[in-house]
Amino acid sequence: MISILEKNNGLDKVSATDVRRRYAEFSDIVHASDRPIEITLNGRADLIVMKPSFYNALMDVLEDYDDQLRIFKLLTEKQEDNSILFDDVFSDEDRGDYAEMSIDDLLSQ
């Protein structure tokens, strides 16, 4: 059987037609993948899909960064010299497996 997934240096791709015709196979591919998959329509990017656990992990990372940036902003506003050490802001955060990953690294998995 030929896979519907087109491997790519960026995101792997699949056509919207193949998704419509072979949804069960596409669903299995998405659930087995550790990265988002691009759905193309007429050869152009239309949607990006990912398994729920990847989406939830991504949202957790983004929410943590947002929280940390808000804290950083509050702390720098209170500083007279407007400087604070980066490690002081983020020292309490437990990012687990994502501790050493940038958002770009997370998305490129």
Buried (B, 14 or more C-beta within 10 A) or exposed (E): EEEBBBEEEEBBBBBEEBBEEBEEBBEEBBEEBEBBBBBBEEEEEEEEBBBEEBEEBBEEBEEBBEEBEEBBEEBEEEEEEEEBEEEEBBEEEEBEEBEEBEEEEBBEE
